[in-house]
Amino acid sequence: MIWLILSLMLTQERALTENPMILAGPGILRPFYPPSESEKEIKVEAFELQQHAVTNAEFLKFVMEKPKWRRDKVSPLFVDSTYLSLWESPTRLGKQISPKQPVVFVSWFAAKAYCESIGARLPTHFEWELAAAASEAQADSRSDMTWRQKILDWYGKPAPERLPNVMGNKPNFWGLYDLHGLIWEWVQDFNSILLSSDSREAGKLDQAKFCGAGAIGASETDDYPSFMRLGFLSSLEAAYTTKTLGFRCAKDRMKGK
Amino acid sequence: MLASLFLVWAIFAPVHAEKVETSFYDLEAQMTDQDGKSISLDYFRGHSVIVTMFFSSCPHACPMLIARLRSIEAKLTKEKRLNARFLLISFDPKVDTPAALLALQERHGVDSSRWRFATPKIESKISEIAAVLGIKYRKMPEGGYSHSSIFAVLDSYGKIKYRGEALQEDAEVFVEYLGK
């Protein structure tokens, strides 16, 4: 039993030295689309986020340890038919892809299970947005038009045939890599970000699904990248996998850090 | 003729195919019910089940959900009713203790042999159950939960036969799918 716990701790330790948790926040977020009257300003507590997106190598290790998540064994309840489809076999990456590329074609269920296996969780949308609001030099760069344009340019480009490896760009203010410019990332609450406090306001929710209409209720009308992420995330189902969607894990801030 | 033969085959063939299809019960979760007993998500395996999610302190929508389920139950034929079960899973592990769930059952006077109110033991399982059922929910800063109201109808294997808007859809639709 003790042995089991020890080896479990070692596994978690190993995963975290390869892709360490970086402290981000605290900070104030003014959501592009405030979900309710009381949420025009969101206080995000300090939290930890993995330095880079989870890689193919990291995810392969997970799949080997938890065969229930192999693409030939997983329940179709949790993944669609393209799950891990870039891999040569259920247990081998093959020559076409690199171990250092971010893992893509993973569902929300699989991402969540991975994070839990290393004693972590998926970040919330607000946590992710706070971390992603930082440029290389500033914690909050959302009013920097040049920076914003760079992100928009990336959104406008088609996905490359072959994804670059992680950590190919400079880290942001917090020391986090590739929050922009590499892949889209799952968050814990991807499908409920737009839920308002009153289900009678469901009409509002529909409005926000369509570009433009949502901007009526929006606070930072020009933070379009954030709105695009919201639109993309809200369109997903938990079992979906796509070629530009991966994830990284988060944790509550460790006491005493 | 060939087409109708195929149709007949298509209706009867899935008997063994059923097992490889996705089942709600692939999701493993332990819950505590209104009697304080530990039950797993597939407690009603073998029955025809309507599953939904709620929280007991909810002032408006949830009492309507339960009323709706009761009216569906009342519309069932005797034969269907024997096999029909109702599973209501809570979003709110803090408030929805067995005592709170039992109070809810008693308030609504439902038949406890066919109705289970249950709270998942591990909080992070709640989001997985909601995702599989296609239920969106969010814990609100001022307390309570905002959530969509969905009824999912499961067959005896746990396969989701139908999923519909709980309060807007005609009760007859759920009646139709129950026991199918």
Interface residues (C-beta under 8 A of the other chain):
Chain A: P35 S36 S38 E39 S75 P76 L77 F78 W108 F109 K112 E116 R121 Q188 D189 N191 S192 I193 L195 S196 S197 D198 S199 E237 A238 A239
Chain B: E21 T22 S23 F24 D26 L27 A61 S124 S127 E128 A131 V132 G134 K136 Y137 R138 M140 P141 E142 G144 S146 H147 S148 S149
